[in-house]
Every structure is written in C-alpha cells, then in structure tokens.
Amino acid sequence: MSAPLLSTKDFVAKYGLMAKKSLGQNFLLDGNITEKIVRTSLKAQGLENLNNEIALEVGPGPGGLTQAVLKQQPQKMVAIEMDERCLEILAEISQVYPQLQICNGDALKFNWQKMYAESGAYHVFSNLPYNISVVLLTGWLKQIQNFKSLTLMFQKEVGDRILAQPDSKDYGRISVITQLQCKVIKLFDLPPTCFVPAPKIWSSVLLFEPRENSLSLEILECVEKLTALAFGQRRKMIRQSLKGVPDILMHLENLGISSELRAENLSPQDYLSIAKSLV
C-alpha cells in the first residue's frame, strides 16, 4: 500500500518551491479550497464524481488542485506543466494515482489537436496563470466540442468581463464570444490571502458548460472580427464602427438592428445574427 501523499503545503516545503512571477504563479495551498473548487463544479454539473471521465489541468504547479481532481476518480488526468521544478512533485502524486499523465510543456505551444484525437471530451480544472488565461480560454472556445466542462480561475475583473451583460461597462468581446459558446456560472470568489504569494486582486472561479449547438469556427471567427471592430470604437455608433463591413447597413436593417446603437447595446445573439447574415 502506498504511503499517503503529502499536503501541497508540505510538498512546497519539501522541494523548497517558490512561485515565479515570470510564470504568473500564485500557488493555492489550502486543500479545503481546492476540494471546494472541484466539489462545487461537480455539483453544478449534476455529477457525483469523475468516474469514466477524462480530466485536464494546465499549470498544476505543486499539485494542489491536481490532488483534488484525482480524488474524484477520473479514468485519466492530463496535467500540462512547463515549470520543471514542479515535475518531481507531480511524479510523486502519479505514484499514488497512476492515471495521472504528466506533460512537460508550454500550454500556448501545446499540440492540442493531437491530444483531442487521443481522448474523448475533457473536463478541465485549472488555476490558470493569469498572464495567459484569456488567450487559453479563447483558443478552447474555438474547439469547444472537445470539452464537457471547464472550471477555471481568473482575476475577478476578467471574470466580471466574461459574465458581463449588455449595456454594462464590463461588457465586451470576451463576454460575447464566451456566452455564445458556453453557459457560464460563477461558482465563488477567492480573496488574495488564499494564495502564496498573495496577489493584489481577488479571483473568481467560473464554470463553463458548452452549449449543445456550438458555433462553427467560421461563424465564431466572423463574430470575433465584428466585435473587434465594434468594441475597438465602442463609443461610436455601429454604423460608424462597422462601416468597413460590406453592406452592413443593409444587413442591420434586414435584421431589425438599429445602426445608431453602440457596441455594448448589442446582445451576443445580435452579433451572432449579423455574423450569420455575412457568412
């Protein structure tokens, strides 16, 4: 029988691991919190555990969230970590949980297509490095059919933008694109004191559940272009900010969308309707 695993805090002490600012690291060492993240996410999805499911984590660091996910008995878990200092900790965890597959690499350069082809749809759990969180999310949204859920932690201000509704100051491109592809639920917020080192900002844990009828890549990229133009000049009426789009006034009139609205006045469905009329 394997010896019990060390706590994340003890692993960090054992290996003398210090968070690197250059990697956007803020370690979450409290097992109660990491288990709450997983437990709350599963409850919101109506799942009792991760039996017969495949999990994925980006940036596991010293493995606090990793252990919490593995306790829910996934069939397989893939952890992508670029910090070689953390690999020994993850290797120790894999001795107790052999279903853990460790990949040493940069998530921004990772061969996602190869991984998608090797497995079924993933449940993602990640305390994302804040400096790459939005880039990773937008990439995953374009391949959303490869995921069953994403439970992700963001800076609270980013989480607020993702959840923002039309006619609010936080509403923008990421709100539109995310809400078209997923149902997004805020699970809870975390204060800076939960992390080592403590950041200057609060964090939010969000659950993303892919919509049954996800958008094609062609439509999604058209929405991205439209929102880039509209929110790039958000104080202007869309007849001005979208004037470079061929026949835009005709399309808006046909859809019953006033050309005198501004970017933040259009709902995600409005942007989708415009994109569909253009493609």
N, C-alpha and C positions, 0 to 999 in steps of 0.2 A: 504493500500500500504506500502511495506517495506521501511524502511529508506535506503538511498544509502549506499553502502559499503564504508568503509574507504580505503584509498590507502594502499598499502603494507607498505610504509614507516610509515604511521600513525599507522597501526596495530603493527608494531615493537615497536614504541614509547609507545603505549598504554599498551602493555604487558611487556615492558622492556626486549625485547628478544635480546639476544646476541648470535652470531654464535658460535658454539662449534667446536673447531679444531678437537677434538676426533671423531666427526661425519662427518668430511670432509665438513663442511658447509661454503658456501660463498653465502650470500643472494643477489639476484638480485631484487632490489627495484624499478627500473625505469619502470613504466608501458608502456612507449613508446617502450622499448626494448622487454619486454615480449610479447607485442602485435605484434611486428615486427617478433618475432620468429614464432608465430602461423600463422600470415598472410602470411609470406614468404613460410612457409611449405605448406600451403593450395594451394597457387598459383602454386607452383612447382608440386603439385599433380593434378592440374586442378580442385580443389574443391572450391566452393563459401563459404561454411561453413561446420559445422559438423552435420547438420540435419540428424537424423536417424542413427547416428554413435555412437560408444562407445569409450570413451577416457580413458586413463590410465596415471597416473603420479606417479613416485617414488620419494620420498623425496621432497614434496611440500614446506616444511618449512613454512614461513609465507604466502604462497599462492599467490605470485605474478603471476607466470605462470598459476597457477590454475584458477585465475580470467580471465586471457586472453583466456584460452581454453573454459571456461564456457560461455564467451560472444559469442562464435561461435555456441552455442545452441546444444551441443551434447544431444543425448537421455539419456545418462547415463555417469557419470565420476567416476572412482575409483581412490582414492588418498591413497597411502600407505606411512605412516609416522611413524617412530619409536620414534621421539622426542616428548614426551608427552607435552612439553611446547608449541608446535605448535597446539595442538588439539583444544584449545579454539578458536583460530583464524579461523581454518578450519570449526569449528562448526558455527561460525558467518556467514561465507561465505555460508554454506549449508542452512541457514535460507532464504537467497535470491535465492539460486539455489538448490532446493530440490533434483535435480538429482545427486548431489554430494554425493557419498558414501565414508565415511572415514574409513580406516583400520589402526589401530594402530599395527604396527609390523615391523619386520626386513625383508627387501626385499630379503636378502640372505637366509632366513629360511622360506620364504613365501610358502604356498601351491598353487603353480602356476597351477597345474593340476586341482584343484578344481575350480579355478577361470575361467580357459579356458572352463571348462564344463558348467559353469553357463551363459556364454555370447557368443556372436559372436566374430568376429575378432576385435582387438583393434587398435586404433590409439594411439601410445604412445608419450607423450610430457614430457621431463624431463631434468632439470638441474641436472644431476646425481652427487651424491657425488663422487669426483674424485678418492677416495681410493677404490671404488668398481665398477667403471664404466665398466672396461673391463670384469670383472667377470660376471656382469649382462648381458652385450652385448652377450658374448659367450653363456650364458645359453639361451637367447632369440633366438639366431641364430639356436639352436638345435630344437626350437619349432616354427619356423618362420611362419608356416601355421596358427598360432593363431593371426597374426598381419596383418593389412593393411598397416601400416607405422610406423616408429619410428623416431621421431625428437628429437635428443639427443645432449647434450652439453658435450664436452670433453676438457681436456687440449689440447692445439693446437698441441703439439708434438704427442699426442696419435691420434688425428685426422689426422695428417700428415701420421702416420704409417698405419692407416686404408685405406687411399686413395692412398698410395704409389704404384707405378708401378714397374714391374720387372727391374732389373739392377740398382736400386737406393738403397742408404744406409738405407732408412727408410722402405724398403720393407721387410716384414717378415710374420710370421704365421698369425697374425691378419688381414693383408692385404688379404692373400689368402682365408681364411675362410669366411671373410665378403663379399668379392667381388663375391664369388661363390654363396652365398645365396641371395645377395641383389645388387641392383643398388644403389650406394652411391653418393650423391650430397652434396658438401659443400654449405651451404646457406650463411654464413658470419662468420667473426671473431669478437671477442669482446676483448677490452683491459682490463687490470686489474682494471682500475678505474670504471668500470661498477658494481663492486661487493663490498659488505660490509661483512667482511673486504676484502680489495683488495689483491688478491693472487699475487704471484711473476711472474706469467706466463699469457700469452694470452689464450683465449679459442676459440673453434670452434664449431659452430652449424652445425650438419650434418643431412641430411635426408636419411633414409634407406627405400627403396621400395623393398619388397620381389619379387624375380624372380618368374615367372609363374611356372617354373619347378624346385622347390626347391629340394635339395638333401635329400635323406633318411638319417635317423640317422646313419645307418650302414656305408654308404659311407662317411658321414661327419666325423664320428669318425676315419675312416681309413685315411682321409685327415689330421686330427689333428695329428695322430701318425706319418705319413710321414713327415709333416712339423716340428714336434718336433725333429725328428732325423736329418733332413736336416739342419734346421736353428740352431740346437744345436751345429753344427760344420760347420758353414756357410762358412768358408774359405777353407774347403776341397771339393774335387770333390765328386759328389753324389755317385759315385761307392764306395767311402770310407764311407761317412756318412750314406748311406743306405745299407751297406753291411750286416747288420743283418736281412734284409727283404729277405725271401726265394725267390731264383731265380730272384733277382732284375735285374741282368744284362740281362737275357733273356727277361724280361718284358720291359725294357728300349729299347732293340734292336727292339723288335716287334712293339713298339710304335714310333720308329724313334727318340728317345730322346737320345742325346749323354750322355754317362756316365761320360764324362770329364767336364760337366757343374757343376756350383756351385749352391747352394740353391737359390740365388737371380736371377739366369738366367732362372729359370723355371717359366712359367706363371701359374696363377691359373688353367687354363684349362689343363696344363701339369700335375699338381698334381692330378687333378680330373681323368684324363686318367689313371694314374698309379694306383690310388685307385680302379677304376672300374676293372682294369685288375687283381687286387689282391683279390677282394671280390667274 
